[in-house]
Structures are given as C-alpha cells and as structure tokens.
Amino acid sequence: MKYLIFYISLFSSAVSSAQMQKNWDAFAQKIDVTSYQGKKFRFHAAVKVLSKDPSSQAEIWARIDKSDNKMGFFYNMVDKPIRLNEWKIYSIEGKVDKGAKVLNIGGLYFENGIFSFDDFKLDIEIKKGQWLSIPLVDAGFEDDVDSVNNKWYFFHNTKGFTKSISLDSASEGRKFLKIIGENFKPEVQYGNNLSVGKYADVNGIKLYYEIYGEGAPLLLLHGNRSPIETFYKQIPELSKHFKVIAVDTRGQGKSTEDGKTYTYDLFAGDMNAFLDYLHLDSVNILGWSDGGNTGLIMAMKYPDKVRRLVTMGADVFIDTTVVAPWVFKEVENQLKEFSKDTSYASRNNWRLANLLITEPKHTFNDLKQIKCPVLVMAGQNDIIKENHTKGIAANIPNSELFIAPNQTHYFPQENPALFNKMVIDFFTKNLQSP
C-alpha cells in the first residue's frame, strides 16, 4: 500500500513534498464509494510537465476519506514525480477501505512550469477480474474553465498558478487542463539542498547532513520515516541562534544503511560517530519522536556528547501503557502491506515500521543516569500517553516537563512559534550551567 500526499508515519511528523510552502496546489473530484468497500480500484490520468526550474513537478493522487473522519488509503506519487514533457498515462492502484465514504482523485503541481492534465479514468473491481468504469464529471476537461471550477475542487487557488482549457494537442478528445506556474521564488528545500548537503562516512554507512547558521552546535534528530525536511518550520528560526546540524538517520532520507537490524541504540551509536566525524566534542540535541528516543539514549550512553537535550513525543519502552492498542494494530496492518512488496523501499519501510512496535527497550530507571539538562515535551493529545511522558521527566534528575495544551504529536508544526521559542529559551538560558 502506498501512503500519503504528505507522508505521515504514526510516530513521526507530517511532511509535505513542498515543505508546506505556498508554491503548490492540487485539485480533485470526490466519488461516493460507500458501496465499494473492500474492492480494489485503479485510477488513471494523462499528464505532461514542462519544467521551468529543477523543483517543478506534478503528480496524480488518490485519498480515501472514511465515515469516522479518519483517512484511509492515500498516495500521491511524491516518490515518483512527473517531469516528462510529453503525454503519458500514470496510474494509482489501491483498495477501498472498510468504512470508506469518499474517494478523492486528482492532480498536484509545484512551482514554475506548465502542467497539463487530461483523460481521468476510475475503475473498480466488482468481481475478480471484472472491472466497472465509474463515471467522472468532465474527466477530459472538454468544458470551459468556469465549468471546470464547478466540477473539480481546487484546494487553495494559490496565486501564481493560472488555469486554462487548452486546444493544443490533447491526450484524448479536443481539450485538456493546462496550469501555468510562474514567478515562484526558489526556496530552500531542506533535506535536498544541493548547495550545502554533504555525506559523512561513519560506521560503514553514509549519513547525509546539512548545516545552517552559526553558533553553538545543535543536532536535529527526526522521526520515523520523516527525514530532515520534517524540521522545515524549525531550521529557519533555530539557525538564527545556533549552528544547526540536520542529519538523516540511517536508512532514511538520503542516508544509506548496511542491513543491520534497526534499533535506537544503533542510531545513537551512529550519531556518536557522526559527531566524532565533525570533530564536535559535545552538542545540544533536539529530538522529535524517534529522534527523541535516540537523544535520550545518547544522553545515557554518551553523556559527554550531550550538553542539553530537548525531546518531543519520545518513549523509553513500548507497550500499551505507552500508546493505545490501536497503534499496534495499525502498524501491524502496515507491516502486512509492506510485506506484499518485494522492492527495497518496501522492505526498508517494513523494518522501520517494525521498529515502532519493538523498540526502544530501556526502562525509566535507566534514565536516572542522565546528567545533562533535559526538556521533555509532548502534546496534550500526543500519540504517546501523557503518563509515559511524565514518567520520562520524573526519572531524569535535571529535567523540565511541558505538555503542550491542545497539541498533538505534531506540535512542532502545529504551533512552531511556541515550540521554537521554548527550544531556543531552553538552550540559551543559564549558559554558565552544565
């Protein structure tokens, strides 16, 4: 199963392929699929892209909205961006989830370029090998722009994109939807910044990293399957105060791996070696989700390397006292889906998902050996239960606790102004203390 227009892991932060900047837009049509629950679907569309800058691209996407307001199947080809300037048919296949209400299908486009869409088709398998064509409204964009605006839902109508119906060599029929993006100022793509990105050879693997700003070194550790760009709302502000070192954990983002079983202790060992590679005796650390777990282990096992530590949504061990039972069921469903695909990406995602329900394997008592100041944070509505977060803080001798009111596991993105201020204040106060 493919996931997410904005890829979200259960224990990690939401990330947009455009880093949530206002340089993209999307459109969709909604189809009632309540009577097709459990059935396979396939969605096709013709797309071509004339890119005007290296980051411009298009995708098609599909999302199931369930009757309980939860999200089901969700995929948008963000791992396979379209940049080919000739008509080609692209497809997405999936299954209509139990409890599904609506299937959204449409297109997605980024930055400066000419993005052309045509010939949308949707089929549902009503019996094995027997596919039913589902009628779509103006699937070939044969009407005028006003009609398209009424029949297709455009998410933001972002300034800088101009819609038109073109007669210039449609993929099928006479017309197609043409969207021109222009005058977008290129912005830093954290996690894919060729001007600053480097690799460090440590522990037999290559760790990708980017450095921004000057001052005391601050290491950023991201969540599960959410690499450097997860911190797109932190890096600009934190780099005004610190030398921010953002790194992709092994097997994630642009970093490589060597087949070893993933554990947070292994990740911590990588980061210890990474700091040696950078000739840094000690750093401040901000760890979010999985990154918080790794940060806690670094403070336990490599105390000289950690000046101060901020954790967000971390856990010390994993069971139903830490997260609700549904979390285990959801991850187990992910594991089943990943196991059906023999590609490297799917096998690696299986290993990373499995990490969520098998690690970490420490205890509250282990935390008592931490000597550095620690700020322990979580959202009031975090996936990590509040009592577990309080248990972490209670067992670290020199710690502070903050439960962010009305926030979730994604507090750093939901309220970056407050989150960033707390991080900066914690790392800069009483600098004469340890």
TORVO-288880 format. One record per atom (N, C-alpha, C): x, y, z. Coordinates in steps of 0.02 Angstrom, whole numbers, plus 50000, padded with zeros to 5 digits. Layout:
<rs>
XYZ;...
</rs>
This chain:
<rs>
500424994050000;500005000050000;500445006250000;500245011049960;500615017349957;500285022350005;500675026950031;500425031550081;500525038750062;500035042750074;500055049750091;500305054650040;499865059450025;500065065449988;500585069250029;500505069450094;501005071750140;501165065850184;501725062550172;501865056150202;501895056550277;501465052750312;501415053050384;501545046150413;502015045450457;502095039350496;501745040350562;501555034850593;501185035450656;501575039150709;502235038050712;502625041050765;503055046750740;502925049150680;503345054350652;502945060150630;503285065450610;502945071650593;502735071750521;502185075150507;501945075850439;502425080050398;502535077950337;503005081450293;502685082250225;502725088150199;502495089450131;503075089150084;502955086550023;503475086449973;503685093449953;503255098249965;503425105249952;503565109050016;503655105150071;503805108050136;503275113150157;502655112150134;502085116050154;502145123450136;502595125150092;502655131950068;502105133250017;501945139550004;501405141249958;501645141349886;501915135749864;502165135149796;501855129149761;501265127149783;500945121249755;500185122049759;499845117849723;499115117449729;498905110549705;498275109049716;498005102449697;497265103149681;497015098349642;496305098149627;496065090949632;495415090149641;495145083349649;494405083249632;494175077249621;493465075849615;493305070449667;492725071149699;492525066549752;492025061549725;492135055149740;491695049749717;491445045849777;490795044949782;490505040949836;490675033549825;491025030549874;491235023549866;490985019249924;490455021549957;490195017750015;489975010749995;489755009849933;489515003249911;490074998949882;490705001449883;491254997649855;491794995949907;491614995949971;492104994550023;492404987550014;493054987250021;493404980950013;493594979249941;493364983349894;493504982249823;494154985749802;494494982849753;495084986149725;494864991649677;495274996849672;495145002049623;495795003649585;495715006349525;496285008849488;496085015449456;496545020049457;496415026949436;496955028849386;496765031449328;497235033249276;497145040549256;497675043749234;497635050449206;498235051649161;498135055849111;498685057949067;498975064449093;499635064849096;499965070749123;500595072149082;500745078549073;501395080449046;501605086949082;502265087949088;502535093649126;503115096749087;503065103249077;503635107149052;503925110849112;504465108249140;504765111149200;505145117549183;505065122549227;505425128949219;505955129849272;505985125449321;506525125449370;506605118349395;507165116649428;507315109749446;506805106549493;506445110549532;505995107649582;505275107349559;505115109849498;504425109549475;504255102349455;503645100349470;503435093549457;502675093049465;502405087449442;501695086049450;501615078849474;501035077249501;500855070449519;500095069749512;499865063549512;499165062249524;499105059349594;498505059649623;498445057249692;497745054549704;497705050249755;497075047249774;497045046649850;496465048049879;496385047549952;495685045149970;495655040650017;495015038250044;494865042150108;494265045150111;494015048050173;493485043350202;493565041550265;493115036750296;492545040250334;492025036450348;491435039350380;491575041550452;492105039050483;492285041150551;492765047050550;492825050250491;493265056150482;494005054350484;494165048050482;494865045950477;495045044950404;495695044850391;495945044050323;496115036750310;495935034350250;496125027650230;496695027850182;496635024250126;497165024150076;497335031250054;497985032550044;498215039150024;498885038549990;498925040549927;499555040449890;499555045849837;500135048949825;500155054449777;500755054449731;501115048849725;501695048449680;502255053249700;502255055549763;502785060249782;503475057049774;503505050349776;504145046849766;504295045749692;503815047549648;503905046749576;503665052949540;503975058749552;503735065049523;503745064949447;503255068249417;503195068549345;503525074849319;504005074049273;504355079849243;504435078849168;504085073949139;504155072349069;503695076749027;503985080048976;503595084748934;503295081148873;502945075948886;502545072548835;501995068648871;501435067848836;500875064448868;501055057248886;500885055348946;500985048448969;500435046849019;500195040749018;499685038549065;500005036149130;499785039049185;500025037049252;499445033949290;499585029449335;499045025949370;499205024949444;498685024349483;498725022649554;498225016949566;498445011849602;498015006349620;497965005749695;497385003749720;497295003049791;496664999249807;496464999349870;495854995949892;495435000849932;494785000549920;494315004749957;494255002150028;494455006250077;494475003950146;493785002350174;493774998050224;493164996950262;492975003450296;492355005350292;492125011650321;492235017550275;492455016250213;492585021750166;491945025350147;492015031850138;491445035950117;491565039050049;492145042250041;492295046049981;492995044249956;493065043549891;493715043049859;493855049549823;494405052849841;494625058949807;495165056949756;495085059149694;495615058049644;495745064749608;496365066049592;496525072349559;497255073149543;497455079449534;498135081149515;498455085849565;499115086249561;499515090149608;500095093149569;500275099449583;500805102749544;501185107749586;501825108649569;502285112549609;502685117549567;502695123749589;503165128949567;503115130649493;503665132949463;503655135849396;503665130649342;503155130649301;503115125849246;502435126049213;502345121849162;501705121049129;501475113849142;500915113249176;500675106749199;500015105149163;500015099649126;499445097849085;499145091249109;498475091049115;498115085149139;497535083549091;497415077149081;496875075149035;496665067949051;496075066149027;495855059149021;495875055349088;495525057949139;495475054549203;494985048649198;495185042849226;494755036949225;494795033349291;494235030449313;494215026749375;493835020149364;494155014649384;493845008049379;493845004749448;493315000849462;493274997049524;493134989849507;493504985349540;493434978249527;492834975549567;492284974349534;491674972049569;491684964549580;492024960949535;492164953849544;492874952649519;493164947149541;493864945749522;493944946049446;494354950749423;494484951549352;493954955349314;493424957449349;492884961149316;492864968249342;493024973049299;493094979949319;492514984149294;492274988449338;491724992949321;491995000049313;491855003249256;492065010149245;491595014849281;491865019049325;491475023749365;491455030449329;490865033049313;490815039449277;491105045249318;491505049349287;491765055449316;491475061449278;491425067049312;491155073049281;491705076849246;491625078149182;492125081849142;492825079049152;492875072449145;493515069049156;494045070849105;493825073449047;494305075348995;494365082848986;494055086749030;494105094049029;493885096948962;493315094548938;493065096848873;492645103148880;492485105148942;492085111248952;492555117148963;492265122948981;492675128948991;492935129249063;493345134349077;493665134849143;493145135649198;492635139649187;492125140549239;491795133949256;491675129849205;491385123249217;491855118849256;492495119149239;492995115149274;493015117049348;492985123549362;492995125749432;492395123249471;491845122049436;491245119549470;491255112049478;491605108549435;491585101249435;492195098049469;492735101849473;493335099549507;493485104349563;493675101649621;493815105849679;494565107549680;494735114049677;495425116349683;495555118549755;496075115849785;496165116449857;496295123549881;496755127049849;496965133549875;496895139249826;496855137749761;496895142949710;497485147549724;498065144349733;498685147849750;498855153049697;499025159149721;499235164349675;499885162249640;499915163449576;500505161349537;500335155749489;499755152449499;499535147249453;498935149849414;498955149049348;498405151149304;498115145049269;497455144049276;497125138349244;496835140449177;496845135849129;496515136949065;496335130349034;495865130448987;495705124448948;496025125448879;496465120848861;496865121648801;496635116948745;496705119248683;496555115248624;497195112648591;497755113748624;498405112248595;498605104948607;498405100448562;498625093448564;498445089948629;497805088648638;497585085048697;497805077748694;497835074648752;497985067448754;497415063448724;496805065648740;496205062348713;495665067648706;495255067148655;494745072248644;495045078548614;494705084148625;494925090548595;495295095048644;495145094448709;495405099248757;495745095748815;496115099748855;496415097248916;496515103048964;496645101549027;496755106549078;497495108449078;497635114949069;498315117449071;498375122249130;498885121249171;499015125549229;499725128149222;499785134749222;500445137949215;500645140849283;501225138649307;501505141249369;502095145749353;502085151849379;502635156449364;502735161349421;503325164249422;503525169349471;503585166649542;503695160149549;503825157349615;504575158049630;504725161049685;505425161849705;505695155249732;506235152749704;506525146549729;506675147049804;506465142049841;506585142049913;507005135949931;507325136449988;507755131050011;507325124750022;507545119249994;507205112850005;507615108950056;507435109650119;507805106250171;507785098650160;508355095650166;508415088450152;508595086950080;508575092150039;508765091249968;509095097649942;509525100549985;509865106849969;510555105149942;510615105149877;511245103049845;511825107649862;511675113849880;512215118649894;512565117349960;512225114050007;512535112950073;512555105550093;512185101250058;512145094250077;512805090650071;512975086450120;513595082650120;513455075650149;513955071250141;513915064550169;514495063450217;514355059950271;514865057950319;514915050350319;515525047750311;515625040450313;515735038350385;515235035150414;515285032950484;514975025950491;515285021850532;515015015150549;514825011050487;515205011950433;515085008050373;514515010350330;514225016150345;513675018950306;513825026250290;513395029250248;513455036350232;512855040050261;512995044850305;512465048950333;512445055650297;511855057350271;511765063750236;511595069050288;511905075050279;511765080450327;511815087250293;511495092150325;511515099150303;511635103450364;512025108750356;512185113350411;511955120350393;511625123650441;511385130450432;511555134650494;511735140950483;511835145550538;512515144950572;512605149150623;513215149350662;513045149250736;513545147450777;513435147550849;513545140650879;513245139550938;513305133150971;512985127750928;513315121950921;513035116750877;512405113650906;511915112850863;511265109850882;511105104250832;511095098150856;510945092350815;510195091050814;509905090550754;509195088950746;509105081650727;508705078050766;508565070950753;507825070050738;507675067450679;506985067150655;506635060750676;505995060150656;505585054450673;505615048850622;505235043650633;505235037650592;504965039150522;505385037850472;505195038950402;505015046250387;505295050850425;505195058050414;505865061450420;506235062050365;506925064350368;506995071850379;507565074650359;507755081450376;507185086450366;506825085950309;506325091050292;505765091450342;505705086550387;505215086850441;505285093350480;505895095850487;506035101750527;505995108250487;505595108250434;505585114250391;505315120450427;504945119450481;504705125150520;505165126850579;505685122950588;506165124250642;506825127050616;507085124250561;507755126050538;507845133550527;507385137050492;507495144150480;507565148250544;507165146750594;507185150550657;507775148450700;507875141950707;508425139550750;509105141550723;509165141950657;509815143650627;510005150950638;509545154950663;509705161950682;510095162050748;510055156650786;510345156550853;510895151250860;510875146050818;511335140450827;511625138250760;512145134250764;512395130650706;511995124250701;511485124250660;511015118650656;511305113150611;511345107150638;511585101350601;511005096550594;510725096250534;510145091850520;510395085750483;510235079850508;510515073650480;509955068550469;510015064850414;509565059250401;509815053050438;509395049950478;509575043850512;509685038250460;510095033350479;510255027950432;509615024750402;509645023550337;509085020450302;508495024950289;508575031450302;508035036250293;508295042350256;507855045850220;508075051550181;508595049350131;509165052750131;509705051350084;510255046950115;510175045050178;510695041050211;510635033650192;511195030250191;511205023150173;511165018850236;511135012350226;511145007650283;511485001250260;511614996750307;512014990850290;511674984350307;511014984450316;510654978250329;510574976450402;510904979950447;510844978450519;510134979850543;509914976050592;509254977250622;509224984150652;508714987850636;508644994650662;508474994550736;508864998250775;508714999550845;508905006750860;508615009550912;508795016350930;509495016650959;509725011250990;510415011151014;510895011350955;510725007950900;511135008250839;511145015350812;510565018550810;510525025550786;510955030050830;510925028950896;511315033150942;512065032050930;512265025950917;512965024550901;513185028050838;512735028250788;512885031950726;512995039250740;512565042150782;512615049350796;513245050950836;513435046450880;514065047350917;514655047550869;514665042850822;515205042650772;515165048650725;514555050850710;514455056650666;514755062950698;514645063850764;514925069650798;515695069250799;515965063250806;516695062350801;516935064350732;516555062450681;516735064150612;516765071750603;516305075250635;516285082650630;516755086050679;517125082050720;517595084550770;517225088950821;516635086650842;516245090150892;516245086150957;516505089251010;516545085851075;515855085051107;515435090251098;514765090051127;514305094751090;513655093251092;513155097251057;512515097451098;512095102351083;511395102051104;511035097551055;510505094251079;510125089751036;509385091151042;509045091650985;508325091850982;508085085550946;507725081350981;507485075150952;506735074750954;506435073250897;505705072950891;505505065750876;505055062950917;504805056150906;505385051150909;505505047350855;506085042750856;506725046350874;506785052550850;507385056550865;507445057950939;506885058750973;506895059651046;507135053451081;506915047551057;507155041251085;507915040751078;508165042351018;508885042051006;509255047051050;508965053051058;509275058051101;509345055751173;508825052651199;508845050051268;509395044851275;509445040351226;509965035151230;510655038151225;510735043351183;511385046651179;511575049751247;511075052851280;511215055851345;511395050651397;511135044451388;511305039051435;511985035951418;512105034551355;512695030651336;513305034851319;513185040951296;513735045351276;513645052251309;513645052351375;513465058551411;513905064551395;514535063351379;514985068951364;514795072451298;514425069051256;514245071951191;513625076451194;513255076251249;512615079751252;512635085251304;512615091551280;512595097151327;511905097851358;511415098451315;510715098851336;510305095151285;509725092951306;509295088851263;508575091051268;508245091851211;507525092751208;507225086751173;506745083451204;506395077951172;505665080051161;505385077851105;504695079251089;504355072751069;503855070551108;503485064551091;503905058251091;504365057651140;504815051851144;504515046351188;504805040351183;504635034951228;505265031151247;505235027751304;505825024151330;505755016651319;505145014251320;504985007351302;504315007551266;504085001851241;503465001951202;503004996251223;502404998151246;501864993451260;501224997451264;500674994351285;500034997851285;499965002951341;500465003351385;500465008951433;500755015251402;501085014351344;501415019951309;500975022651253;500685018251214;500235020151160;499615015651163;499075017851132;498455014051133;498515007651091;498115002551106;498144996251068;498034997150993;497635002050973;497505002950901;498145004650863;498635007650898;499265009250865;499615002850841;499634997850885;499944991550867;499584988350808;498914988650809;498524985750755;498664989350689;498704995950692;498824999750631;499514998350603;500024998050646;500694996450622;500714989350594;500374984650626;500354977850601;500034977550532;499524981750521;499224982150454;499724984850403;500114989850424;500624992550379;501134987050363;501334983250413;501824977950402;501574972850351;500934971150355;500644966350307;500674969150237;500514975650230;500524978650164;501234979050136;501704981150178;502404981650156;502674974750136;502464969550170;502724962850157;502504960150089;501984963150060;501744960949994;502184963449937;502594968349951;503004971549900;503734969649913;504064966849863;504744964449872;505274969749856;505054975849839;505544981049822;505954982949884;506544985849872;506964987949928;506604993049971;506264997949940;505925003149978;505415000250025;505024995350001;504514992350043;504814988150099;505344984450083;505684980450135;505974985050188;506254990650167;506544995350216;505994998550258;505435000250226;504875003050264;504614998050315;504614991550296;504404986350343;504864986450405;505514986950394;505984986950450;505874993050495;505754998750463;505655004850503;504995004750540;504475002050508;503825001450543;503874996550601;504224991050590;504314986150643;504664989050703;505124993650690;505484997050744;505005000350793;504445002950766;503975006650808;503645002450862;503564996050849;503204991850897;503664986850932;504324987350920;504804982850954;505334986750993;505374993150983;505894997351015;505565003851040;505905007151088;506535005451122;506425000251178;506984998051207;506954992851258;507314994951322;507225001251341;507525003651403;506995004151457;507185006751515;506725007351571;506755014451599;506255016151638;506265022751672;506885023251716;507075017751748;507645017851793;508295019551755;508345017451692;508935018951652;509035026551645;508485030251646;508525037451634;508885041151691;508925038051749;509215041351808;509965042851799;510275039451751;510985040751739;511115046951696;510585049951668;510675055851627;510865061851671;511385065351652;511645070851692;511495077651662;511385078051597;511285084551566;510575087151577;510475093751571;509795096551575;509375093951516;508745092151531;508305089451479;507625092851484;507365094951427;506685097451422;506275091951388;505785089251424;505365083851399;504695086851377;504535086151312;503915089051286;503495083751252;502845085151250;502365081151212;501735085251205;501315083351158;500675086751151;500165083851200;499695087851220;499165085551264;498785079651233;498735079851166;498395074451129;498885070251090;499475069451117;500005065751084;499825058351079;500115055051029;500035047751024;500375044251082;500895047451110;501215044851170;500795046951230;500595042151272;500165043651328;500515048351377;500115052851406;500395058051449;500765055251509;500515049851538;500855046951597;501545044551580;501645042151519;502315039851499;502785045751492;502545051151462;502965057151455;503145059851524;502655059951569;502795062251638;503295057551672;503245051051657;503715046251686;504435047551663;504505049451600;505175051151575;505465056951615;505075062351621;505325068251656;505465066751730;505035062751761;505105061351833;505745057451848;506005053751799;506585049551812;507235052451787;507225058351757;507835061851738;507975067151790;508535066751825;508655071251882;508615078651866;508865080651810;508895087851794;508455089251733;507795088551743;507345089151686;506775094051698;506475096251644;505875100351645;505355096951601;504725098051617;504175094851580;503705100051552;503505099151489;502995103551460;502525099351417;501895099151437;501365096051398;500995101651361;501055101951296;500785107451257;500025106851252;499655111751279;498925111451279;498645111051208;498175106551199;497795105851136;498225103951076;498845101751088;499285099851033;499335092251029;499575089850971;499665082750960;500405081050954;500535075250925;501225073150912;501575077850864;501195081950830;501465086450779;501505093750804;501565094550868;501635101150899;502145105550864;502735103050844;503225107350810;502965110550746;502485107250713;502195110150652;501535113650665;501175111350716;500525114450731;500605121350762;501105122250804;501225128650836;501985129950839;502285131050780;503025131750779;503275137750818;502885143150821;503125149050858;503245147350931;502765144050963;502845142151033;503385136851041;503365131750998;503855126451004;504565129050996;504685133050945;505355135650932;505585140050989;505145144151015;505325148551071;505545144551132;505185139251147;505355135151205;506035131751195;506165129451134;506805126251120;507375131251126;507295137151097;507815142251099;507945144451171;507395145751208;507475147951277;507835142651319;507675136451309;507975131151348;508725130451334;508905131051270;509605130151252;510035136251268;509725142051278;510115148151288;510105150751359;509665148351400;509625150851469;510185148051512;510425152051559;510935149851609;511515146151575;511795149451525;512315146051486;512925144251527;512995147251586;513565145451626;513475138751662;512855136151664;512745129651696;512915124151647;512935117851669;513135112351625;512685111651565;
</rs>
